[in-house]
Amino acid sequence: MSAKKILLILVVLLLAAAGVHFLGHPSGKGTAGAGHAVAAVPVQVAPVAAGDVDLSLQVVGRAEAWSTVTLRAQVSAQLQALGFQPGSRVKKGQLLVQLDPRLLKAQLDQARGAVAKDRAELQKAQADQRRYAAMLARGFVSRADYDAYQANLEVARAALQSDLAAQELAQTQLDYTRVTAPFDGIAGAPLAWPGAQVTAQSTDLVVLNQVEPIRVDFNVPEGSLAAVRAALARGPVPVRAAIPGDPQPLQGTLEFVDNAVDNSTGTILLKARFDNPDMRLTPGQFVQVSLPTARIARALSVPVQAVQSSARGSFVFVLKADGTVAQRYVTPGPSTGGRTVIEQGVSAGEQVVTEGQMLLVDGSRVQVRQGG
């Protein structure tokens, strides 16, 4: 073996020995670092709450108008003017559409003239009847003459009655030229504009929606029907409707349960009444509906995000007095309103971790921080 190869082997052996020495005796800096305490994990916590918990169904609903009417022309005439702004609020009795009244007013005047003529003829017939009655009593006229004047009196009365009816009809027709709102509501877009010729019982003028109060329709599974009926048996059932993007839910009352389950969906239709004084609900709008169905008395509950899952089951991290956490396996119950009922595994007043669990193990040291 050459001297060059022997020298190379010695260098390799020296490097290997130096490596073993370094691994067996770490530097003083590394030894000092090993003694440092493990950093605490920042977490948020919440107490285990004790009290009655109302279970509720969470479904999607849609608002519908309390009542909807399509105002239609009752007489044929030219549309003269609109008395509302499209999409505006209108009051009961407010003029919405004015049709040209001139032709119908002329017909009313004609009917009034006929009534006046009939009244005059009736007065004359009454006078003739009285006069001939007196003459009949004295024997100056025959019974047949008197009967003729009595018949004239009845004819005059019938003519007056007929023309009074014609006058009332003409007045009604004239009144139809003023289309007014039947209730407080929201007017839609005009379906006919000034200048248009409208036809009786055919031309639609505007759609009016009553939205104060308003209803919200929603469907619940048929399996929940028994719980809904039990809730109704206890008294009025409150219903909450949350509008997307609006932090303040609306409060209403369940007022209608349909009489049949939809076979195609396995659900049943329910309706709730909302006063809607501030017009926050609009017909056709989707909302998130919360309907309470049962109450668990003296239940323990935690925020839903506190409950974690593993192969062994559900668990929570419970904060201990020494600043560490204990992994506690629990038996969760139903969830509602952002909280989960815990049937077994925690006590009232204990603090459970609600944020930061991904960095925790049993016995981890934590630092509690305020929620953001």
C-alpha positions in Angstrom: 0.0 0.0 0.0 1.4 3.4 -0.9 2.0 6.1 1.6 -0.6 8.4 0.0 -3.4 5.8 0.6 -2.3 5.2 4.2 -2.4 9.0 4.8 -6.0 9.2 3.4 -7.2 6.4 5.6 -5.8 8.1 8.7 -7.5 11.4 7.8 -10.9 9.6 7.5 -10.5 7.8 10.8 -9.6 11.1 12.6 -12.8 12.8 11.1 -15.0 9.9 12.3 -13.5 10.0 15.8 -14.1 13.8 16.0 -17.8 13.3 14.9 -18.4 10.7 17.6 -16.9 13.0 20.3 -19.1 15.9 19.1 -22.3 13.8 19.3 -21.4 12.4 22.7 -20.6 15.8 24.2 -22.8 18.6 23.0 -21.6 22.2 23.2 -22.2 24.2 26.4 -24.6 26.4 24.4 -26.9 23.5 23.5 -26.8 22.1 27.1 -28.0 25.4 28.5 -30.8 25.7 25.9 -32.2 22.3 26.9 -33.0 23.6 30.4 -35.3 26.4 29.1 -39.1 26.0 29.8 -41.4 25.1 26.9 -43.3 28.2 25.6 -47.0 28.3 26.6 -49.6 27.9 23.9 -52.0 30.9 23.5 -55.6 29.8 23.8 -59.1 31.2 24.4 -61.4 29.6 26.9 -65.1 29.7 27.9 -66.9 28.5 31.0 -69.1 25.4 31.1 -72.6 26.9 31.4 -75.4 25.4 33.4 -79.1 26.2 32.7 -82.1 25.4 30.5 -81.2 24.9 26.8 -83.8 25.3 24.1 -83.3 23.0 21.2 -84.3 24.4 17.8 -84.5 23.6 14.1 -82.4 25.6 11.7 -83.9 25.9 8.3 -84.0 28.3 5.4 -87.2 30.2 4.9 -88.6 32.8 2.5 -90.6 35.9 3.3 -94.0 36.3 1.6 -96.4 39.3 1.6 -99.2 39.1 4.1 -101.6 39.7 1.2 -101.0 40.5 -2.5 -103.5 42.1 -4.9 -103.4 43.0 -8.5 -105.5 46.1 -9.0 -107.4 45.9 -12.2 -109.6 48.4 -14.1 -113.3 47.9 -13.4 -114.4 50.2 -16.2 -113.1 50.9 -19.7 -111.6 54.4 -20.0 -108.3 56.1 -20.7 -105.7 56.2 -17.9 -105.5 59.8 -16.9 -102.9 59.9 -14.1 -100.9 57.8 -11.5 -101.1 58.8 -7.9 -98.1 56.9 -6.5 -94.4 56.5 -7.0 -93.3 53.0 -8.2 -92.0 51.0 -5.3 -93.2 53.5 -2.6 -95.3 52.9 0.5 -99.0 53.7 0.1 -101.8 54.2 2.6 -105.2 52.6 2.7 -107.6 54.7 0.6 -104.8 56.6 -1.2 -105.5 57.3 -4.9 -103.3 55.2 -7.1 -104.8 55.5 -10.5 -107.2 58.1 -12.0 -109.1 57.1 -15.1 -110.9 59.6 -17.4 -114.3 60.2 -15.7 -116.0 62.5 -18.3 -118.0 59.9 -20.2 -119.2 58.1 -17.0 -120.0 61.5 -15.3 -122.2 62.3 -18.3 -124.0 59.0 -17.9 -124.5 59.7 -14.2 -126.0 63.1 -15.0 -128.3 61.5 -17.5 -129.4 59.0 -14.8 -130.0 61.8 -12.3 -132.2 63.6 -14.9 -134.3 60.4 -15.3 -134.7 60.1 -11.6 -135.8 63.8 -11.3 -138.4 63.2 -14.1 -139.7 60.1 -12.3 -140.1 61.9 -9.0 -142.2 64.6 -10.7 -144.4 61.9 -12.4 -144.7 60.1 -9.1 -145.9 63.3 -7.4 -148.5 63.9 -10.1 -149.7 60.2 -9.9 -150.0 60.5 -6.1 -152.1 63.7 -6.5 -154.3 62.1 -9.1 -154.8 59.1 -7.0 -155.8 61.2 -3.9 -158.2 63.3 -6.0 -159.9 60.3 -7.6 -160.1 58.5 -4.3 -162.2 61.4 -2.9 -164.4 61.5 -6.0 -164.9 57.7 -5.8 -166.1 58.1 -2.2 -168.7 60.6 -3.4 -169.8 58.5 -6.3 -168.6 61.0 -9.0 -166.3 58.5 -10.8 -166.5 54.8 -11.5 -164.3 52.2 -9.7 -162.6 51.4 -13.0 -161.5 55.0 -13.4 -160.1 55.0 -9.9 -158.2 51.7 -10.5 -156.6 53.2 -13.6 -155.1 56.1 -11.6 -154.1 53.7 -8.9 -152.2 51.7 -11.5 -150.6 54.8 -12.8 -149.3 55.5 -9.3 -147.7 52.1 -9.0 -146.1 52.4 -12.5 -144.6 55.8 -11.5 -143.2 54.2 -8.3 -141.6 51.3 -10.2 -140.1 53.7 -12.8 -138.5 55.8 -10.0 -137.1 52.7 -8.4 -135.7 51.5 -11.7 -134.1 54.8 -12.5 -132.7 55.1 -8.9 -130.9 51.8 -9.5 -129.6 53.1 -12.8 -128.3 56.2 -11.0 -126.6 54.1 -8.4 -125.0 52.0 -11.1 -123.8 55.1 -12.9 -122.4 56.5 -9.6 -120.5 53.2 -9.0 -119.1 53.2 -12.5 -117.9 56.8 -12.0 -116.3 55.8 -8.6 -114.4 53.0 -10.4 -112.4 55.7 -12.3 -110.6 56.3 -9.0 -108.5 53.3 -8.1 -107.5 53.4 -4.4 -105.3 51.3 -2.2 -107.3 48.6 -0.2 -104.6 48.5 2.5 -101.3 49.9 3.6 -98.6 48.4 1.5 -95.8 48.7 -1.1 -96.8 49.5 -4.7 -94.9 47.8 -7.5 -94.1 49.1 -11.0 -97.1 50.5 -13.0 -98.5 47.9 -15.4 -100.2 50.7 -17.5 -99.2 54.3 -17.9 -101.1 57.6 -18.5 -102.6 57.7 -22.0 -103.2 54.0 -22.2 -106.7 52.8 -23.0 -107.7 50.3 -20.3 -110.4 47.6 -20.6 -112.8 46.7 -17.8 -112.0 43.4 -15.9 -109.0 42.9 -18.2 -106.3 45.5 -17.8 -104.0 45.2 -14.7 -102.8 48.5 -13.3 -100.4 47.7 -10.4 -99.5 45.0 -7.9 -99.8 45.9 -4.2 -98.1 43.9 -1.4 -99.0 44.2 2.3 -95.8 43.7 4.2 -96.7 44.9 7.7 -97.2 42.3 9.0 -95.4 39.8 6.8 -95.1 36.0 6.8 -92.1 33.7 6.5 -92.6 30.3 5.0 -90.4 27.3 5.7 -90.4 23.6 5.6 -89.3 21.2 8.4 -88.8 17.4 8.2 -91.8 15.3 9.0 -89.8 13.7 11.8 -89.8 17.1 13.6 -93.6 17.5 13.4 -94.3 15.9 16.7 -91.9 18.2 18.5 -93.5 21.2 16.8 -97.0 20.2 17.8 -95.7 19.6 21.4 -94.3 23.1 21.4 -97.6 24.6 20.2 -99.4 22.7 22.9 -97.3 24.6 25.5 -98.2 28.0 24.1 -97.2 30.4 21.4 -94.0 29.3 19.6 -91.5 32.0 19.0 -89.6 32.0 15.7 -86.4 33.9 14.9 -85.5 35.0 11.4 -81.9 36.0 10.6 -81.2 38.1 7.5 -77.8 37.5 5.9 -75.5 40.3 6.7 -77.8 41.7 9.5 -76.6 40.9 13.0 -80.0 41.5 14.6 -82.5 38.7 14.1 -86.3 39.4 13.9 -88.7 37.9 16.3 -92.0 36.3 15.2 -94.6 33.8 16.1 -95.5 30.5 14.5 -99.1 30.8 13.2 -99.6 28.0 10.6 -98.9 24.3 10.2 -100.0 22.7 6.9 -102.4 19.8 7.0 -100.3 17.4 4.9 -96.7 16.3 4.4 -95.2 16.8 1.0 -94.6 13.2 -0.2 -91.9 14.3 -2.7 -89.7 16.0 0.0 -90.9 14.4 3.3 -91.3 17.9 4.7 -94.3 20.0 6.0 -94.9 23.7 5.4 -95.0 26.1 8.3 -95.6 29.9 8.4 -94.6 32.5 11.0 -95.9 36.0 11.5 -93.6 39.0 11.8 -94.8 42.5 12.5 -92.0 44.0 10.3 -92.5 47.6 11.3 -89.2 48.7 9.9 -89.7 46.9 6.6 -86.5 44.8 7.1 -88.3 41.8 5.4 -89.2 42.0 1.8 -91.4 39.4 0.0 -89.3 36.7 -1.7 -86.3 37.3 0.6 -84.4 34.3 2.0 -83.8 34.1 5.8 -82.4 31.7 8.2 -85.2 30.5 10.5 -84.7 29.2 14.0 -87.7 27.3 15.5 -87.5 26.0 19.1 -88.9 22.5 19.6 -87.8 21.2 23.0 -86.2 22.4 26.3 -83.5 20.5 28.3 -83.7 21.5 31.9 -80.5 22.1 34.0 -78.2 21.1 31.1 -74.4 21.7 30.9 -73.3 23.3 27.6 -70.1 24.5 26.0 -69.4 26.4 22.7 -69.6 24.0 19.8 -66.0 24.8 18.8 -64.7 23.5 22.2 -65.7 19.9 21.3 -63.0 18.0 19.3 -63.1 14.5 17.9 -60.6 11.6 17.9 -60.6 7.9 17.3 -61.6 7.4 21.0 -64.4 9.8 20.8 -65.2 13.4 21.6 -63.1 15.4 24.0 -62.5 18.9 25.3 -59.4 20.5 26.8 -60.1 21.7 30.4 -58.0 24.5 31.9 -56.4 23.5 35.2 -55.4 25.8 38.1 -51.7 25.4 37.3 -52.0 26.8 33.8 -52.0 23.5 32.0 -54.8 21.7 30.3 -56.3 18.2 30.7 -57.7 16.3 27.8 -61.2 15.2 28.9 -63.3 12.8 27.0 -67.0 13.8 27.1 -70.4 12.6 25.9 -71.9 15.3 23.7 -75.6 15.8 23.3 -77.6 18.0 20.8 -76.3 21.3 19.6 -78.3 24.5 19.2 -77.6 28.2 19.0 -73.8 27.8 18.8 -73.6 25.6 21.9 -73.4 21.8 22.5 -75.0 20.1 25.4 -72.5 17.9 27.4 -74.2 14.9 29.0 -71.1 13.7 30.8 -67.5 14.6 31.4 -67.5 18.2 32.6 -68.7 20.3 35.6 -70.4 23.6 35.7 -68.0 26.5 35.9 -65.0 24.7 34.5 -63.1 26.5 31.7 -62.7 24.7 28.3 -60.5 25.7 25.5 -62.4 27.2 22.5 -59.5 28.2 20.3 -55.9 26.9 19.9 -56.6 23.2 20.4 -54.6 22.1 17.4 -51.3 22.9 19.3 -52.4 21.2 22.5 -51.8 17.7 24.0 -52.7 16.5 27.4 -50.7 18.5 30.0 -49.7 21.3 27.7 -49.1 24.7 29.3 -51.3 27.4 28.0 -51.6 31.2 28.1 -55.2 32.5 28.1 -55.8 35.5 25.9 -58.9 37.5 25.4 -61.1 36.8 22.4 -60.6 38.9 19.3 
